[in-house]
Amino acid sequence: MLTGFTNPRLKPGVMVLTLFLLSRLAIGAWALMEPEARMVNGDSALYMELGRQLLEEGAYEGYVRPPGYPALIAAVYAVLGTGWWGYAGLLLLNLAGGVALWFGVMRLAGGGFSVARSATLLMMDLAWLLFSKEILTETLFTPLIVWMVAGMVRGARNATLPSVARSATLPSVARNATLPSVARSATLLGLATLLKPITFYLPWVLVPYLFWRKWPVPRIALFVLISAGIPFLWQVRNYAAHGTLAYTSIASENLMTGHAAFTLAAAEGLSHSQAIDSVRTLFWTDVADPAALQADEAAFNARKSAVARRILADHPLTYAIQIAKGMVFTLIDPGREVWERTFGAGPAAVGITETIARDGVWSAAWRILTEMPFLVLYVLFLAAVYGWTLWRLPSAWKADPALTVLLLLLIAYFLVLGGPIGYARFRLYVFPLILVLFTNPRLKPGVIAKTP
């Protein structure tokens, strides 16, 4: 990976890489001045506690989260302790993930000027800067996804093409992917799922795409076997310990108090908090023995999922609208919550999704405009990136339809699964994929390479 410093295609981005590292070190140093206030978000405390349990007891109770990130936290704690140095170690882990992400995006960005442009935009993204100092999975999850894509593509610089064409073309998703590349990509996807369960269904979503790319059936089977098999080991553990093949219990909670509650709020004109109260009331209705249900974690979470699915089935159109709204919020949320956590007196009461649900779109927009005008500039930056990307999409399709479809499929997958609960943090693993489309060189039809 370090060969990027001597690769002529990546040289334009080296200076920006230096600025990228300096900016991350600066925000990390600021966070370490008050790590508990500036590094800990809504999920951090749970991950830290699971890491401590792994370190002290070798396991943790329940299956609220997969074991990947808690295991990394436990490893850092084992070396540096749980105090200030532990926070510093977790920051260094984030920095390593940022560098890996950097080179992954650079590998997919195209040639010369495209690398510098992509590098600059990645450095300028405020959400990535602010979240890069927090204890969360995205800083490690996202580079795994980007390198998974890199493993599925092959440079289209055939020896038979003119040198200009060889330097201008993007890599293409290989039809005859080699076994090592299939195994590497599948392993990266499996490891990503151990960090963050959102990719649990992704191996199966990719199957039709791989058939479209005419991958041989044995290699598709290998890809699914490895990428789904790695997280399946955690499911086996859950079945042995709790009698369920569910991957995590947080999924049922998010489905009920997130997706279902937002949908119910929109359908019945409630606030999100009122909808959560209604959903919880429905959850306990007709439960004969509440204590017994709470004691059975598998049954408890299965009921959450059942209640949520019942609400969503009753309001399918409203749910679809809420997913669409959530996708937009994810793309444009300026990150008021993480900004206040980083530079303000304390964390914001709620993020943009709940603010809009409570106060409406215009009230939330006015609050951001009047209280944090700098974040409005960031929204304009995002809008410019998205607009330019859409304008360049036909060029990307002509240059490499296989890679373009793969990137769009991944972007849509992440946005749809985030749905109504999406916000700036959910954009972290989408924005680098958008950058690859943004920086696609405009190729002339005569020099577009064909995959064999």
C-alpha positions in Angstrom: 0.0 0.0 0.0 2.9 2.4 0.7 4.0 2.0 -2.9 1.5 4.8 -3.5 4.2 7.3 -2.5 6.3 6.3 -5.6 3.4 5.5 -8.0 3.2 8.4 -10.5 -0.6 8.0 -10.6 -0.7 8.8 -6.8 1.9 11.5 -6.6 -0.5 14.4 -7.0 -2.3 13.3 -3.8 0.8 12.9 -1.6 0.9 16.6 -0.5 -2.8 16.4 0.3 -2.2 13.2 2.2 0.2 15.1 4.4 -2.5 17.7 5.1 -5.0 15.0 5.7 -2.8 13.4 8.3 -2.0 16.7 10.0 -5.7 17.6 10.2 -6.5 14.3 11.8 -3.6 14.6 14.2 -4.8 18.1 15.1 -8.4 17.1 15.7 -7.2 14.1 17.7 -5.0 16.2 19.9 -8.0 18.5 20.5 -10.1 15.5 21.4 -7.5 14.1 23.8 -7.7 17.3 25.9 -11.2 16.1 27.0 -11.6 12.6 25.7 -14.7 11.6 27.6 -16.6 14.6 26.2 -15.1 14.8 22.7 -14.5 11.2 21.8 -17.6 9.4 23.2 -20.8 9.4 21.2 -24.1 7.5 21.7 -22.6 4.1 20.9 -19.1 4.5 22.3 -19.9 3.7 26.0 -21.4 0.3 25.1 -18.4 -0.6 22.8 -16.0 0.4 25.6 -17.8 -1.6 28.1 -17.9 -4.7 25.9 -14.2 -4.2 25.3 -13.5 -4.1 29.1 -15.6 -7.3 29.5 -13.6 -9.1 26.8 -10.4 -8.0 28.4 -11.3 -9.0 31.9 -13.6 -12.0 31.4 -12.7 -13.2 27.9 -16.4 -12.8 26.7 -19.4 -10.6 27.1 -23.0 -11.3 27.8 -25.7 -11.0 25.1 -25.4 -10.3 21.5 -26.2 -6.6 21.2 -23.1 -6.0 19.0 -20.9 -8.3 16.9 -17.4 -8.9 18.4 -15.1 -7.2 16.0 -14.8 -3.7 17.4 -15.0 -4.7 21.1 -12.1 -7.1 20.4 -10.0 -4.3 18.9 -10.9 -2.1 21.9 -9.9 -4.9 24.3 -6.6 -5.3 22.5 -5.8 -1.6 22.8 -6.8 -1.7 26.5 -4.6 -4.7 27.1 -1.6 -2.7 25.8 -2.3 0.8 26.9 -4.9 0.5 29.7 -8.4 2.1 29.9 -7.3 5.6 30.8 -5.9 8.5 28.7 -3.5 6.2 26.9 -6.3 3.9 26.0 -8.1 6.8 24.3 -4.9 7.7 22.5 -4.5 4.2 21.3 -8.1 4.1 19.9 -7.3 7.4 18.1 -4.2 5.9 16.5 -6.4 3.0 15.4 -8.8 5.5 13.7 -5.8 7.2 12.1 -4.6 3.8 10.6 -8.2 3.3 9.3 -8.1 6.7 7.7 -4.8 6.1 5.9 -6.2 2.7 4.7 -9.3 4.5 3.4 -7.2 7.1 1.8 -5.2 4.6 -0.3 -8.3 2.6 -1.1 -10.1 5.7 -2.5 -6.9 6.7 -4.4 -6.6 3.2 -6.0 -10.1 3.6 -7.4 -9.9 7.3 -8.2 -8.4 7.0 -11.7 -5.3 8.9 -12.9 -3.2 12.0 -12.1 -5.5 15.0 -11.5 -8.4 12.8 -10.4 -6.3 11.4 -7.5 -5.5 15.0 -6.3 -9.1 16.0 -6.6 -10.4 13.0 -4.8 -7.7 13.4 -2.1 -8.7 17.0 -1.5 -12.4 16.3 -1.2 -11.8 13.5 1.2 -9.7 15.8 3.4 -12.3 18.6 3.2 -15.2 16.4 4.3 -16.2 17.8 7.7 -18.1 14.7 8.9 -15.1 12.5 8.3 -12.8 15.0 10.1 -15.1 15.3 13.2 -16.0 11.6 13.5 -12.4 10.5 12.9 -11.6 11.2 16.6 -14.6 9.3 18.0 -14.9 5.8 19.3 -17.0 4.2 16.6 -16.8 1.5 14.0 -17.0 3.5 10.8 -13.4 4.6 10.7 -12.4 0.9 10.4 -15.5 -0.4 8.7 -15.3 1.9 5.7 -11.8 1.2 4.5 -12.7 -2.5 4.6 -15.6 -1.8 2.2 -13.5 0.3 -0.1 -10.8 -2.3 -0.3 -13.4 -5.0 -0.9 -14.4 -3.0 -4.0 -10.8 -2.6 -4.9 -10.4 -6.4 -4.7 -13.4 -6.9 -7.0 -11.9 -4.7 -9.7 -9.1 -5.2 -12.1 -7.1 -2.6 -13.9 -8.3 -2.3 -17.5 -4.9 -1.2 -18.7 -4.4 -4.0 -21.3 -1.1 -4.2 -23.1 -2.9 -3.9 -26.4 -4.3 -0.5 -25.6 -2.5 2.8 -26.4 -0.6 4.3 -23.5 -3.0 7.2 -23.2 -5.9 4.8 -22.8 -4.0 2.7 -20.3 -3.4 5.7 -18.1 -6.9 7.2 -18.4 -9.1 4.2 -17.7 -10.6 3.2 -14.4 -10.4 -0.3 -13.1 -13.3 -2.6 -14.0 -15.1 -5.3 -12.1 -13.4 -8.4 -13.5 -15.6 -11.1 -15.1 -12.9 -13.8 -14.6 -11.9 -12.7 -11.1 -9.0 -14.8 -9.7 -9.6 -17.0 -6.7 -7.2 -15.0 -4.5 -9.0 -11.7 -5.3 -12.4 -13.3 -4.7 -11.1 -14.7 -1.4 -9.6 -11.4 -0.3 -12.7 -9.4 -1.1 -15.0 -11.9 0.6 -12.8 -11.9 3.7 -12.8 -8.1 3.9 -16.6 -8.1 3.6 -16.9 -10.7 6.3 -14.5 -8.8 8.6 -16.5 -5.6 7.9 -19.7 -7.4 9.1 -17.9 -8.4 12.3 -17.4 -4.7 12.9 -20.8 -3.4 11.8 -23.9 -5.5 11.1 -25.3 -3.3 8.3 -23.4 -5.5 5.7 -25.0 -8.7 7.1 -27.2 -9.0 4.0 -24.8 -7.6 1.5 -23.3 -10.9 0.3 -26.7 -12.0 -0.9 -27.5 -8.6 -2.4 -24.3 -8.9 -4.5 -25.1 -12.3 -5.9 -27.3 -11.0 -8.8 -24.7 -8.5 -9.6 -22.0 -11.1 -9.8 -24.1 -13.2 -12.1 -24.6 -10.2 -14.3 -20.8 -9.8 -14.3 -20.6 -13.5 -15.5 -18.5 -14.6 -12.6 -18.3 -18.4 -12.6 -20.7 -20.0 -10.2 -18.0 -21.7 -8.1 -16.4 -18.2 -7.5 -19.7 -16.7 -6.6 -20.3 -19.5 -4.2 -16.8 -19.0 -2.7 -17.5 -15.3 -2.3 -20.7 -15.9 -0.4 -19.3 -18.8 1.6 -16.5 -16.6 3.0 -18.3 -13.3 3.3 -21.4 -14.8 5.0 -19.5 -17.6 6.7 -17.3 -15.3 8.8 -20.3 -13.6 10.6 -22.1 -17.0 10.7 -19.6 -18.0 13.3 -21.0 -15.4 15.6 -24.5 -16.6 14.8 -23.4 -20.1 15.9 -22.1 -18.6 19.1 -25.5 -16.8 19.7 -27.4 -20.0 19.0 -25.3 -21.9 21.5 -25.5 -19.2 24.2 -29.0 -17.8 23.6 -30.9 -20.2 21.3 -31.2 -17.8 18.4 -29.4 -17.4 15.1 -30.0 -13.6 15.2 -26.8 -11.8 14.5 -27.3 -8.9 16.9 -30.1 -7.7 19.2 -29.5 -4.0 18.3 -31.1 -4.7 14.9 -34.5 -5.4 16.4 -34.3 -2.3 18.7 -33.4 -0.1 15.7 -36.2 -1.6 13.7 -38.8 -1.0 16.4 -37.8 2.3 17.9 -36.3 3.7 14.7 -37.9 2.5 11.5 -41.3 1.6 13.0 -41.5 4.6 15.4 -40.6 7.1 12.6 -43.2 5.5 10.3 -45.9 5.5 13.0 -45.1 9.1 13.9 -45.6 10.1 10.2 -48.7 8.1 9.8 -50.5 9.3 13.0 -49.0 12.8 13.3 -47.0 12.1 16.4 -43.6 13.2 17.5 -40.9 10.6 17.4 -40.8 10.3 21.2 -44.6 9.9 21.3 -44.4 7.2 18.7 -41.7 5.4 20.7 -44.1 5.4 23.7 -46.9 4.0 21.5 -44.7 1.3 20.1 -43.5 0.3 23.5 -47.1 0.2 24.8 -48.0 -2.1 21.8 -45.0 -4.2 22.6 -46.2 -5.0 26.1 -49.8 -5.5 25.1 -51.1 -9.1 25.8 -47.8 -10.1 27.4 -48.8 -12.5 30.1 -45.5 -12.6 32.0 -43.3 -9.5 31.3 -40.6 -10.8 33.7 -40.2 -14.1 31.8 -40.1 -12.3 28.5 -37.4 -10.0 29.6 -35.4 -12.9 31.0 -35.5 -14.6 27.6 -33.3 -12.3 25.4 -34.0 -14.2 22.2 -37.8 -14.1 22.6 -37.6 -10.5 23.8 -35.8 -9.3 20.6 -38.0 -11.5 18.4 -41.1 -9.8 19.7 -39.5 -6.4 19.0 -39.0 -7.4 15.4 -42.5 -8.8 15.1 -44.1 -5.6 16.5 -42.0 -3.5 14.2 -42.9 -5.5 11.1 -46.5 -5.4 12.0 -46.4 -1.5 12.1 -44.4 -1.3 8.8 -46.8 -3.8 7.1 -49.7 -1.6 8.1 -48.1 1.6 6.6 -46.0 0.4 3.6 -46.3 3.7 1.6 -45.5 5.8 4.7 -42.5 3.6 5.4 -41.2 4.0 1.9 -41.5 7.8 2.2 -39.7 7.7 5.5 -36.9 5.7 4.0 -36.6 8.3 1.2 -36.5 11.1 3.7 -33.9 9.3 5.7 -31.7 8.9 2.6 -31.9 12.6 2.0 -31.2 13.4 5.6 -28.2 11.1 5.6 -26.7 12.9 2.6 -27.2 16.4 3.8 -27.0 16.3 7.6 -24.2 18.8 8.4 -23.4 17.0 11.7 -24.7 19.5 14.2 -24.6 16.9 16.9 -20.9 15.9 16.4 -20.0 19.6 15.9 -21.4 20.5 19.3 -19.8 17.5 20.9 -16.5 18.5 19.5 -16.5 22.3 20.0 -19.5 23.2 22.1 -20.2 23.1 25.8 -21.8 19.6 25.4 -23.6 17.2 23.1 -26.6 18.4 21.2 -29.9 17.2 22.6 -30.9 15.6 19.3 -29.5 15.2 15.8 -31.1 16.6 12.6 -33.3 13.5 12.0 -35.1 13.9 15.4 -35.0 17.7 15.1 -36.9 17.6 11.8 -39.3 15.0 13.2 -40.0 17.2 16.1 -39.9 20.7 14.6 -40.3 20.2 10.9 -37.8 20.7 8.0 -37.9 24.5 7.9 -37.6 25.0 11.6 -34.6 22.7 11.7 -33.0 24.4 8.7 -33.6 27.8 10.3 -32.0 26.7 13.6 -28.9 25.5 11.8 -28.7 28.6 9.6 -29.0 31.0 12.6 -27.0 29.0 15.2 -24.3 27.4 13.0 -23.9 29.2 9.7 -20.6 27.5 9.1 -22.4 24.2 8.7 -24.5 25.7 6.0 -21.3 26.1 3.9 -20.7 22.4 4.5 -24.2 21.5 3.2 -23.4 23.6 0.1 -20.1 21.7 -0.3 -22.0 18.4 -0.2 -24.6 19.7 -2.6 -21.9 20.6 -5.0 -20.2 17.2 -4.8 -23.6 15.4 -5.3 -24.6 17.7 -8.2 -21.3 17.2 -10.0 -21.4 13.5 -9.4 -24.8 13.2 -11.0 -23.7 15.3 -13.9 -20.7 13.0 -14.4 -22.7 9.8 -14.0 -23.2 9.2 -17.7 -19.5 9.6 -18.2 -18.8 7.1 -15.4 -21.3 4.7 -17.0 -19.5 5.0 -20.4 -16.1 4.6 -18.8 -16.9 1.6 -16.7 -20.6 0.4 -16.3 -19.6 -2.5 -14.1 -17.8 -0.4 -11.5 -20.4 2.3 -11.7 -23.3 -0.2 -11.0 -21.3 -1.7 -8.1 -20.8 1.7 -6.5 -24.4 2.8 -7.0 -25.6 -0.6 -5.6 -23.5 -0.2 -2.5 -24.6 3.5 -2.0 -28.2 2.6 -2.4 -27.9 -0.4 0.0 -26.4 1.6 2.8 -28.8 4.5 2.4 -31.9 2.3 2.3 -30.9 0.2 5.3 -30.1 3.4 7.3 -33.6 4.6 6.3 -35.4 6.9 8.8 -32.6 6.7 11.4 -29.9 7.9 9.1 -27.8 11.0 9.8 -24.3 12.3 9.1 -22.5 9.3 10.7 -24.3 7.0 8.2 -22.8 9.0 5.4 -19.2 8.1 6.4 -19.3 4.8 4.4 -21.2 6.4 1.5 -19.1 9.5 0.8 -15.9 7.7 -0.3 -17.9 5.7 -2.8 -19.4 8.8 -4.2 -16.0 10.3 -4.5 -14.9 7.5 -6.8 -17.8 8.4 -9.1 -17.1 12.1 -8.7 -13.4 11.8 -9.8 -14.1 9.5 -12.8 -12.0 10.6 -15.8 -14.1 11.7 -18.8 -13.2 9.0 -21.3 -13.8 9.2 -25.0 -15.5 6.1 -26.5 -12.5 5.3 -28.6 -10.3 4.7 -25.5 -12.7 2.8 -23.2 -11.2 -0.5 -22.3 -13.3 -3.6 -22.4 -13.2 -6.3 -19.8 -12.6 -9.7 -21.3 
